[in-house]
Amino acid sequence: MQTLSNAIKKRVSCRTYSDKPIEENIRKKLQSILSATHEGPFGNKTNFKLLSLDFITPDDWKKMGTYGVIKGARNFLAGIISPGPMAMEDYGYCMETVILKVTALGLGTCWLGGTFQSGAFARAAGLQKGELMPTITPVGYPADEKTLTEKIMRRFAGSDQRKSWSNIFFIDDFSHILPENSAGRYREALENLRLAPSASNKQPWRVLYDSKNNVFHFFVERSRQYKMLGISHLQDIDLGIAMSHFEITARELTLPGKWEVITDAPKENNLEYIVSWLNGN
């Protein structure tokens, strides 16, 4: 089984699936992944359910609107979490960690954010009052050929492109870019963070490296459009996804460190501080 760092580099959003059923040995490994305890850095736990296509009627598909671009998927993975402080960051962290493990099994996925508090998905997942199901993802073997719709969507969304280092990573203050060749042992962890998926590929994360104290501060650049639409929580999920990429890679490289919210963290206009990574040495 490949490392999760390799899965980060390999994974792409898959919207077109083969009709091949998930092999029994792979399904058992998948169920083992989902049944484990999934707790994020802020202490919120996410539960996961594997749902069959059988519960979705043609009318359900019509109601899903843009989700109709998913073709051939027979299984969906739903993540369920209770509301609480930093719940969405923990949700993104846990969901992406599971998705990467699913990728390592050779299966395709695609983050789908939306309202799933009622309807077929909520009923199939057994969603309880007060619980949240912010996203789902289809799970299955990618089809050999992408549909024309998927090709157009990837090109329109810029799915295969990511912001450069100079747009994301800074050192000591936000007027100084952290050069890639100056990132030292954390170069791969930052690069894998840069590759993280995000809603509408906005890549809202910004990281400031404090070279004096050897600390990485994580920020979000909020989208005004998302605020107007009332979906800013999607960018909290994005930040959790970025955190998972960073920590997974750091752990695989045996780099010590931990997450901590610092009360006197740096401030910057148009950026919201979320959390810091304190290096162990």
N, C-alpha and C positions, 0 to 999 in steps of 0.2 A: 504494500500500500504506500503510495507516494506521500511525502511530507505535505503539511498544510501550506508551507511556504511555496512549494511547487504548485499546489492547487490554486493559490492566489494568482500566480502568473498564468495558469492555464485556463481558469474559468472565464466564460463569457455568458451573457444572458441568452438563453435558448427559448425560442418561441414556437419552434416546430419540432414535434416529437415523432419517433417511430412508434408503430403499433405493437412493437415487441414487448411482451410482459416483463416486468422486473424479475430476474432470475431468483429462485428461492433462496440461494445462499446469500445473494446481495440483499434481498428483502430482510433476511434475519439480521444481517449486519446493520441495516438501516434502522430496524426496530430497536436494536440494542443502543444505537446512538440516540434515538429519540426518547427512550425510556430512562436515560441517565438524568441526573440532576443538573440543571442549567441555571447557574447563578452569575449575574453580572458583577462588575467591579463595585457597584453601589449597593449591592445586596438584594436586588429584586430578582425573583425567579421567573423563568419562562417555561411553560409547558408546551409540548409539541404533539400534534395529532396528524396521522397520515390518513387522508380522506380519499375515498374512491370516487371516480367519475360518475358512478351509478346514481348518485344523489342529485346530479345536475340535470334539469330538464331543459329543453330548447328555450322555454320562456326565461329560465334563470340566466342562460347565456345572453339573451337579448338585454336583460336588465344590467348585465355587467358592462355593457358598452365597449370600451376600448379593450377589455380583457378578452373579447372575442377574437383578437389577433393570435391567441394561443391556439395552436392546432395540434391535434393528435394526443394531447396529454390525457392520461387515464388516472393519474394520481396527483393529489395536491397535499402540500405540507402547510399546516396552519400553526402559527405561534400565538399563544394565549398568555396574557400577563394582567396582573391587577394594577390599578392606578396607584401612583405613589411618586415621591420625589426621585427624579432621574430614572423613572421607569422606562422611558423611551430609549435612553442611551443604553441601558442594560438590555432592552429588547433587541436593539440593533446588534449589540455585541454578541448576544447568545444566538440569534438567528443566523448571523453571518458565520459564526463558528460552526454551526450545524451544516449550513450550506456548503462550506468548504470541505467538511468531512463527507458530505454527499458527493461532491465533485470528485474527491479522491476515490470514491467507489465506481467512478465512470459514468455517473448520472448527470443529466442536465437540469438546470433550475433557472428561474427568472423572477426577481423580486416584483411583486404586484402590491402596491399600496392603495388603500381605499377604505370604504366603509363596509365592514362585514359584520356589524353588530346585529343585523337581522337578516333573514333570508336563508337560502339553502346552505351556505357555508357555516353560518352560526349554528343552525340546527344540526348539521352533520358533525360539527366539532363539539357539540354539547355545551356551547357557550352559556355561562351562568350570568345572572344579573350582577352588574358591577365589573365584570371581566371585560378586557379589551382584546381584540384580534386585529392589530393594525395592518398586518400584511399576510399574504399567502404566497406560495410559489408552486408552480407545477413541478413534478418530479418524474423523470423517465429518461429513456435513452434518446439522445438527439437524433433527428432524422438525418439521412445522408445529404439531403438537399434542403436548403432554406426556401421558404415561400417568397414570392416577389414582395408581398406585404412586409415580411420580416426584413428583407434587404433594404426596402425603402425606409422602414422605421429606424433601423440601425444607422443609416446614413443621415436621416433627418435629425436624430437625437445626438449624433456625434458619439455614439456608444464606443467606438474603437479609439477615441482620442481622450487624452487626459491633460490637465494643466501641467505646465512645466514646473520644475523645482522653484524657479524664481517667483512663481505666483503663490506658492504654498509655504515654503520653509524659510525662516528668518533666524538671525542670530543677534541676541542681546537687545535689539529693538527692531521695529518694523521698517526701518529705513535701510537695514542691512540684510541682504540675501545670504542665506546659508549655502555656500557652494557645495555641490555634491561631493567633491573631493576633500571637503573639510568635515564631513559627517562622521568620519572614523568608523568605529565598530557598528554604529547605528545606521550606516548608509543603506543597507538592505532593508532594515525595518522601516525606514522612511520611504524608500522606494516602493515597498509593498503597500504602505499606507496610500501613496500617490495613486496606486492602481485600483483602489477600492471603488466599488460601484456606489452610486448615489442617485437620489430622485432627480429625474430629468437631467442626469449627468452634470449637476451644478457644482459638485465637488466643493462644498461650503467650508471644509476644514482649513484652518491655518495653524501652523505650529511655530512657536517661538522658542529657540534654544537659548537658555541662560548658561553661557559658557563658564561663568564664575562659580555657579552652584551646581553645574552639571544636571540641569533640570529641563525637561521639555514641557512647555505650556501649550495646551490645546484650546483652540478657539473655534467659534462658528461665525461665519459671515451670513447673516440672515437675509433671506430673499423677501423683498417688499411684496412681491406678488403672492408668495406663500402666506404672508401675514394677512393680506387682504382676503385670501381664500380660506383662511382658518386652518391651514394645514402645515403650520410651522413645526409640528411634531415630527414630520417626515425628516426634517433636518437634524433633529435630535437623534433619530434612528441612524441617519447618515454618520453622525459623529461616533455613535456606538460601533458602527461597521468599521470606521477608520481605526478606532481604538483596538478592535479585535485583530486587524491586520498587523498593527504595530506590535502588540503584545505577543501574538503568536510567533512572529518572526524573531522577536527578542528572546523569547523562551527557547526556541529551537537553536538559537545561537549561544545559548547559556549566558545571556546578559542579565545580570540581576537588576531588579527594579520593582516599583510598586506605584499604584495610582493613589493620588491624594488631592483633595480640594484644598488649595492654599488661599487663605483669607486675604493676603496682601499680594496676590498675583498681579502682574502687570496689566495695565488697562490700555485700550486702544479704541479710538473712535470707529464705529461701524462694526466692531467685533465683540462677541460675547464670550467671555471666559467660561470654560466648562470644568477642566480638570488638568492635573499635571502628572507627569511621569518622573518619579524621583529615582535616579540611578543608585544602585547599591554600593558603588565605589567611585 
